[in-house]
Amino acid sequence: MSERNGPGTGQGVGVWFVGARGSVATTAIVGLLALRARIVAPVGCVSELEPFADAALPGWDDLVVGGHDIVHTSLEKRAEQLAEAGVVPHRVLASVRGGLSEVDAEIRCGYHPATHGGAQAPAAERLAEDIRDFARRHGLARVVVVNLASTEAPLPHDPAHDSLAALEESMADPARTVLPPSSLSAYAALRAGCAYVEFTPSPGITLPALTELASREGLPYAGCDGKTGETLLRTVLAPMFSARALRVRSWAGTNLLGGGDGETLADPAHAGSKLESKARGLAALLGDEVTAPLHIDNVPDLGETKTAWDNVSFEGFLGARMSLQFTWTGYDSALAAPLVLDLTRLTSAAHAAGRTGPIGELAFFFKDPYGSEEHRFAEQARTLFEWAATL
């Protein structure tokens, strides 16, 4: 934290979740508390692998959690819902209930454009001050802000987004709503002197005015759109076809999901961000000429479970037509939560080391990574592990 925004003299590291009572954040918080209590193994936590053994990462006991949310369901109640859905083991929930109440006390009211009146500048200052106060009260060395809120629709161009001066002038106008919630949260994070992680495909920090602010403040950021299931498999399998000189003719995918994500992505405008993020990665791996239709369907009955089905049509020697089909079914929150904890540790370490701007070495974790054009999973992993040795 900068002197202007807080003392920054402590040893702990804050993780501030935007969407702190959502499924992914709640699962991450339950997991963190369980890791501290040594009642679960760090399965799924990449930062616990051997390449990170000598990296200067904050430990599980060093992480202090707070956040913003616009819903008021308690963390304990949300964790109970996740336990009934099969995401959180009941024995784990029973062991961390007290810790959930403590974290819940650190969650503040977030920003919602439908309930906020007036200019956005005061709203941004309130969000930033919540984070500064959190850092001061806990004596934290730094805070990483992670956006886990619902996916937003793609953002049309607005000249106010092109420079910091234009943005801040517009934010002072009560008649303007110039930033979507994710970008307002990113602005507040940067104003509070924090590194930022965009785990969704929302606009977040991508606006030129915000990357300008990050550069001016000397802050790192990472994103976007956490890679947990179908796209993870695509980034592993697509390079295989290229390496074997097999021609992919089409790659069709269907995603079935329920829960909050299913409800949000049932809106075509919101689904657009997710579909664009997924498509860019596959196009980079196989080329734009490959037919690659992708559908997202809301199936409320699935609850927290997500199923992806892909059909790959490819051509071999002498024009032989063949196909590959795969199905991936899992709890997206359980897949995402350890990655969120990894990103918190790694982004904090990058901030402590003086890194600024997009952290391209974290492309491994994202569908549409900032600061990197590499989408091949093996190459992303090699880059990440080599970078870890420098931390």
C-alpha positions as CSV (number, residue, x, y, z in Angstrom):
1,M,0.0,0.0,0.0
2,S,1.3,3.5,-0.8
3,E,1.9,6.0,2.0
4,R,-1.1,8.0,0.8
5,N,-3.4,5.0,1.1
6,G,-2.2,3.3,4.2
7,P,0.9,2.6,6.3
8,G,1.8,-0.6,4.5
9,T,4.2,-1.7,7.2
10,G,2.6,-5.0,8.2
11,Q,3.5,-8.5,7.2
12,G,0.1,-9.9,6.3
13,V,-1.5,-9.8,2.8
14,G,-5.1,-8.9,2.3
15,V,-7.3,-10.5,-0.3
16,W,-10.3,-8.4,-1.1
17,F,-13.0,-10.3,-3.1
18,V,-15.5,-8.4,-5.2
19,G,-18.5,-10.7,-5.1
20,A,-17.4,-12.0,-1.7
21,R,-20.5,-13.9,-0.9
22,G,-20.7,-15.7,-4.3
23,S,-20.1,-19.3,-4.9
24,V,-16.4,-19.0,-6.0
25,A,-15.5,-16.6,-3.2
26,T,-17.3,-18.6,-0.5
27,T,-15.6,-21.8,-1.7
28,A,-12.2,-20.1,-1.7
29,I,-12.8,-18.7,1.8
30,V,-13.9,-22.1,3.2
31,G,-10.9,-23.7,1.5
32,L,-8.5,-21.1,2.9
33,L,-9.8,-21.6,6.5
34,A,-9.6,-25.4,6.1
35,L,-6.0,-25.1,4.8
36,R,-5.1,-23.0,7.8
37,A,-6.6,-25.6,10.1
38,R,-4.7,-28.4,8.3
39,I,-7.9,-30.3,7.8
40,V,-7.6,-30.5,4.0
41,A,-4.7,-31.0,1.6
42,P,-4.0,-28.3,-1.0
43,V,-5.3,-30.3,-3.9
44,G,-5.8,-28.1,-6.9
45,C,-3.5,-25.4,-5.6
46,V,-0.8,-24.9,-8.2
47,S,1.3,-22.7,-6.0
48,E,1.9,-25.7,-3.7
49,L,3.7,-27.6,-6.4
50,E,7.5,-28.1,-6.4
51,P,8.4,-25.3,-8.8
52,F,7.1,-22.8,-6.2
53,A,8.9,-24.3,-3.2
54,D,11.5,-21.5,-3.1
55,A,9.2,-18.7,-4.2
56,A,8.6,-15.9,-1.7
57,L,4.8,-16.4,-1.5
58,P,2.6,-15.5,1.4
59,G,1.5,-18.5,3.4
60,W,-2.1,-19.5,4.0
61,D,-1.8,-18.1,7.5
62,D,-0.7,-14.7,6.1
63,L,-3.9,-14.1,4.1
64,V,-6.6,-11.9,5.5
65,V,-9.9,-11.8,3.7
66,G,-12.4,-9.0,3.2
67,G,-14.6,-7.9,0.3
68,H,-17.5,-6.2,-1.3
69,D,-20.9,-7.6,-2.2
70,I,-24.4,-6.4,-3.1
71,V,-26.1,-9.4,-1.6
72,H,-26.7,-9.9,2.2
73,T,-26.9,-13.6,2.5
74,S,-24.2,-14.5,5.1
75,L,-21.1,-16.5,4.2
76,E,-22.2,-19.2,6.6
77,K,-25.6,-19.5,4.9
78,R,-24.0,-19.5,1.5
79,A,-21.5,-22.2,2.6
80,E,-24.4,-24.3,3.8
81,Q,-26.0,-24.0,0.4
82,L,-22.7,-25.1,-1.2
83,A,-22.5,-28.1,1.2
84,E,-26.0,-29.2,0.2
85,A,-25.0,-28.9,-3.4
86,G,-22.0,-31.2,-2.8
87,V,-19.2,-28.5,-3.3
88,V,-18.2,-28.1,0.3
89,P,-17.9,-31.3,2.6
90,H,-20.1,-31.0,5.6
91,R,-17.2,-31.9,8.0
92,V,-15.2,-29.1,6.6
93,L,-18.1,-26.6,7.0
94,A,-18.5,-27.7,10.6
95,S,-14.8,-26.9,11.3
96,V,-14.7,-23.4,9.8
97,R,-18.1,-21.9,10.8
98,G,-16.4,-19.5,13.3
99,G,-13.9,-18.3,10.8
100,L,-16.7,-17.7,8.3
101,S,-18.4,-15.3,10.7
102,E,-15.2,-13.4,11.2
103,V,-14.7,-13.0,7.5
104,D,-18.3,-12.0,7.0
105,A,-17.7,-9.1,9.4
106,E,-15.1,-7.8,6.9
107,I,-17.5,-7.7,3.9
108,R,-18.8,-4.3,3.0
109,C,-21.7,-3.2,0.7
110,G,-20.6,-3.1,-2.9
111,Y,-21.7,-0.9,-5.8
112,H,-24.8,-1.5,-7.8
113,P,-25.8,1.1,-10.5
114,A,-29.5,0.5,-9.9
115,T,-29.3,1.5,-6.3
116,H,-26.6,4.2,-6.5
117,G,-27.7,7.7,-7.1
118,G,-25.5,10.6,-8.2
119,A,-21.9,10.7,-9.6
120,Q,-19.7,7.6,-9.6
121,A,-16.7,9.4,-8.1
122,P,-18.0,9.3,-4.5
123,A,-19.0,5.7,-5.0
124,A,-15.5,4.8,-6.1
125,E,-14.0,6.7,-3.2
126,R,-16.2,4.8,-0.8
127,L,-15.1,1.5,-2.2
128,A,-11.4,2.5,-2.1
129,E,-11.7,3.7,1.5
130,D,-13.3,0.4,2.5
131,I,-10.1,-1.3,1.2
132,R,-7.7,1.2,2.8
133,D,-9.5,0.9,6.2
134,F,-9.3,-2.9,5.9
135,A,-5.5,-2.7,5.3
136,R,-5.0,-0.2,8.2
137,R,-7.0,-2.2,10.7
138,H,-5.1,-5.4,10.0
139,G,-1.7,-3.8,9.4
140,L,-1.4,-5.3,6.0
141,A,1.7,-5.0,3.8
142,R,-0.5,-5.0,0.7
143,V,-3.9,-6.1,-0.6
144,V,-4.8,-8.0,-3.8
145,V,-8.3,-7.2,-5.1
146,V,-9.9,-10.1,-7.0
147,N,-13.1,-9.6,-9.0
148,L,-15.4,-12.7,-8.7
149,A,-18.7,-10.9,-9.4
150,S,-21.2,-11.9,-12.0
151,T,-20.1,-11.6,-15.7
152,E,-21.0,-8.3,-17.3
153,A,-21.9,-7.6,-20.9
154,P,-19.3,-6.4,-23.4
155,L,-18.7,-2.6,-23.1
156,P,-19.3,-0.3,-26.0
157,H,-16.6,2.3,-26.7
158,D,-16.9,5.5,-24.7
159,P,-14.4,8.4,-25.3
160,A,-14.4,8.8,-21.5
161,H,-12.6,5.5,-21.2
162,D,-9.6,6.6,-23.3
163,S,-7.7,8.6,-20.7
164,L,-7.6,9.0,-17.0
165,A,-8.4,12.7,-17.1
166,A,-11.5,12.2,-19.3
167,L,-12.6,9.3,-17.1
168,E,-12.4,11.2,-13.9
169,E,-14.1,14.2,-15.3
170,S,-17.0,12.0,-16.4
171,M,-17.1,10.2,-13.1
172,A,-17.8,13.5,-11.4
173,D,-20.9,14.1,-13.5
174,P,-24.1,13.0,-11.7
175,A,-25.8,12.5,-15.0
176,R,-23.2,9.9,-16.2
177,T,-22.8,6.2,-15.4
178,V,-19.5,5.9,-17.2
179,L,-18.1,2.7,-15.6
180,P,-19.6,-0.8,-15.2
181,P,-19.3,-2.2,-11.7
182,S,-16.2,-4.3,-12.5
183,S,-14.3,-1.3,-13.8
184,L,-15.5,0.9,-10.9
185,S,-14.1,-1.8,-8.6
186,A,-10.8,-1.9,-10.6
187,Y,-10.6,1.9,-10.3
188,A,-11.2,1.8,-6.6
189,A,-8.6,-1.0,-6.2
190,L,-5.9,1.1,-8.0
191,R,-6.8,4.2,-6.1
192,A,-6.3,2.2,-2.9
193,G,-2.8,1.1,-4.1
194,C,-3.8,-2.5,-4.7
195,A,-2.9,-5.1,-7.3
196,Y,-5.9,-6.3,-9.2
197,V,-7.0,-9.7,-10.6
198,E,-9.9,-10.0,-13.1
199,F,-11.1,-13.6,-12.8
200,T,-14.2,-12.9,-15.0
201,P,-14.5,-11.8,-18.6
202,S,-16.0,-8.5,-17.5
203,P,-14.4,-5.2,-18.7
204,G,-12.7,-4.7,-15.4
205,I,-9.3,-3.1,-15.8
206,T,-9.1,-3.3,-19.6
207,L,-10.1,0.3,-20.2
208,P,-7.2,2.5,-21.4
209,A,-7.8,5.0,-18.6
210,L,-7.5,2.2,-16.0
211,T,-4.3,0.7,-17.4
212,E,-3.0,4.3,-17.5
213,L,-3.8,4.6,-13.8
214,A,-2.2,1.2,-13.0
215,S,1.0,2.4,-14.8
216,R,1.0,5.7,-13.0
217,E,0.6,4.0,-9.6
218,G,3.1,1.3,-10.4
219,L,0.7,-1.6,-9.8
220,P,0.5,-5.1,-11.3
221,Y,-2.7,-6.7,-12.6
222,A,-3.7,-10.1,-14.0
223,G,-6.6,-11.6,-15.9
224,C,-8.9,-12.4,-17.5
225,D,-11.6,-15.1,-17.2
226,G,-10.3,-18.0,-15.1
227,K,-9.6,-21.2,-17.0
228,T,-11.2,-24.0,-15.1
229,G,-12.9,-26.6,-17.4
230,E,-13.7,-26.8,-21.1
231,T,-11.2,-24.2,-22.1
232,L,-8.5,-25.8,-20.0
233,L,-9.0,-29.0,-22.0
234,R,-9.0,-27.1,-25.3
235,T,-5.6,-25.5,-24.5
236,V,-4.2,-29.0,-23.9
237,L,-5.8,-30.8,-26.8
238,A,-5.7,-28.2,-29.6
239,P,-1.8,-28.1,-29.7
240,M,-1.9,-31.9,-30.0
241,F,-3.7,-31.7,-33.4
242,S,-1.2,-29.0,-34.6
243,A,1.8,-31.0,-33.5
244,R,0.6,-34.1,-35.2
245,A,-0.2,-32.2,-38.5
246,L,-3.9,-33.1,-38.2
247,R,-6.3,-30.6,-39.7
248,V,-9.2,-29.5,-37.4
249,R,-12.2,-28.8,-39.5
250,S,-14.6,-27.8,-36.7
251,W,-14.8,-27.6,-32.9
252,A,-18.3,-27.3,-31.5
253,G,-19.0,-26.9,-27.8
254,T,-22.1,-26.8,-25.6
255,N,-22.0,-25.7,-21.9
256,L,-24.8,-26.6,-19.5
257,L,-24.8,-24.9,-16.2
258,G,-27.2,-23.9,-13.4
259,G,-26.8,-21.7,-10.3
260,G,-26.0,-18.0,-10.4
261,D,-23.7,-18.4,-13.4
262,G,-26.4,-20.1,-15.4
263,E,-28.9,-17.4,-14.5
264,T,-26.5,-14.6,-15.5
265,L,-25.4,-16.2,-18.7
266,A,-28.9,-16.9,-19.8
267,D,-28.9,-13.3,-20.8
268,P,-27.3,-13.2,-24.3
269,A,-25.8,-9.8,-23.5
270,H,-23.9,-11.1,-20.5
271,A,-23.1,-14.4,-22.2
272,G,-21.4,-12.4,-25.0
273,S,-18.3,-11.7,-22.8
274,K,-17.9,-15.3,-21.9
275,L,-18.3,-16.6,-25.5
276,E,-15.8,-14.0,-26.9
277,S,-13.3,-15.0,-24.2
278,K,-13.5,-18.7,-25.1
279,A,-13.5,-18.1,-28.8
280,R,-10.4,-15.9,-28.8
281,G,-8.3,-18.7,-27.2
282,L,-9.4,-21.4,-29.7
283,A,-8.9,-19.1,-32.7
284,A,-5.4,-18.3,-31.5
285,L,-4.6,-22.1,-31.2
286,L,-6.2,-23.3,-34.4
287,G,-6.7,-20.2,-36.6
288,D,-9.8,-18.2,-37.4
289,E,-10.8,-20.4,-40.3
290,V,-12.0,-23.2,-38.0
291,T,-15.7,-23.4,-37.6
292,A,-16.2,-23.2,-33.8
293,P,-19.8,-22.7,-32.7
294,L,-20.3,-22.5,-28.9
295,H,-23.5,-22.4,-26.8
296,I,-24.2,-21.7,-23.2
297,D,-27.5,-23.0,-21.8
298,N,-29.0,-22.4,-18.4
299,V,-30.2,-25.6,-16.8
300,P,-31.3,-24.7,-13.2
301,D,-31.6,-28.3,-12.2
302,L,-27.8,-28.7,-12.5
303,G,-27.3,-26.3,-9.6
304,E,-23.5,-25.8,-9.0
305,T,-22.6,-28.5,-11.5
306,K,-21.3,-27.5,-14.9
307,T,-21.1,-29.9,-17.9
308,A,-19.3,-29.1,-21.2
309,W,-19.6,-31.3,-24.2
310,D,-17.3,-30.8,-27.2
311,N,-17.2,-32.4,-30.7
312,V,-14.0,-32.0,-32.7
313,S,-14.1,-33.0,-36.4
314,F,-10.6,-33.4,-37.9
315,E,-9.0,-34.7,-41.0
316,G,-6.1,-37.2,-41.2
317,F,-3.9,-38.7,-43.9
318,L,-5.5,-39.2,-47.3
319,G,-8.4,-37.0,-46.1
320,A,-9.8,-39.5,-43.7
321,R,-12.5,-37.9,-41.5
322,M,-12.4,-38.6,-37.8
323,S,-13.7,-37.1,-34.6
324,L,-13.0,-36.6,-30.9
325,Q,-15.8,-36.1,-28.4
326,F,-15.3,-35.3,-24.7
327,T,-17.5,-34.4,-21.7
328,W,-16.3,-32.5,-18.7
329,T,-18.5,-32.4,-15.7
330,G,-17.5,-30.7,-12.5
331,Y,-18.1,-28.2,-9.7
332,D,-16.9,-24.9,-11.2
333,S,-16.5,-23.3,-7.8
334,A,-14.3,-26.1,-6.6
335,L,-12.1,-25.9,-9.7
336,A,-11.9,-22.1,-9.5
337,A,-11.4,-21.5,-5.8
338,P,-7.8,-22.9,-5.5
339,L,-6.8,-20.9,-8.6
340,V,-8.1,-17.7,-6.9
341,L,-6.0,-18.5,-3.9
342,D,-3.0,-19.2,-6.2
343,L,-3.5,-15.9,-8.0
344,T,-3.7,-14.0,-4.8
345,R,-0.4,-15.4,-3.6
346,L,1.4,-15.0,-6.9
347,T,0.1,-11.5,-7.6
348,S,1.0,-10.4,-4.1
349,A,4.5,-11.7,-4.7
350,A,4.8,-9.9,-8.0
351,H,3.7,-6.7,-6.3
352,A,6.2,-7.1,-3.5
353,A,8.9,-7.7,-6.1
354,G,8.1,-4.4,-7.8
355,R,6.3,-5.8,-10.9
356,T,4.0,-3.3,-12.7
357,G,1.5,-3.7,-15.5
358,P,0.0,-6.9,-16.8
359,I,1.6,-10.1,-15.5
360,G,1.7,-12.2,-18.7
361,E,3.4,-15.1,-16.9
362,L,0.0,-15.8,-15.2
363,A,-1.6,-16.6,-18.6
364,F,-1.7,-20.2,-17.4
365,F,-4.7,-19.3,-15.3
366,F,-6.8,-17.5,-17.9
367,K,-8.8,-18.0,-21.0
368,D,-8.0,-14.5,-22.4
369,P,-4.8,-13.5,-20.7
370,Y,-3.6,-10.0,-20.3
371,G,0.0,-9.4,-21.4
372,S,0.4,-12.7,-23.3
373,E,-0.6,-14.1,-26.7
374,E,0.3,-17.7,-25.6
375,H,-2.6,-20.1,-25.2
376,R,-0.9,-23.5,-25.4
377,F,-1.2,-25.0,-21.9
378,A,2.2,-26.7,-21.8
379,E,4.0,-23.4,-22.9
380,Q,2.0,-21.4,-20.3
381,A,3.0,-23.9,-17.6
382,R,6.6,-23.7,-18.5
383,T,6.6,-19.9,-18.5
384,L,4.8,-19.9,-15.1
385,F,7.2,-22.3,-13.5
386,E,10.3,-20.5,-14.9
387,W,8.9,-17.2,-13.6
388,A,8.2,-18.7,-10.2
389,A,12.0,-19.3,-9.8
390,T,12.6,-15.6,-10.0
391,L,10.2,-14.6,-7.2
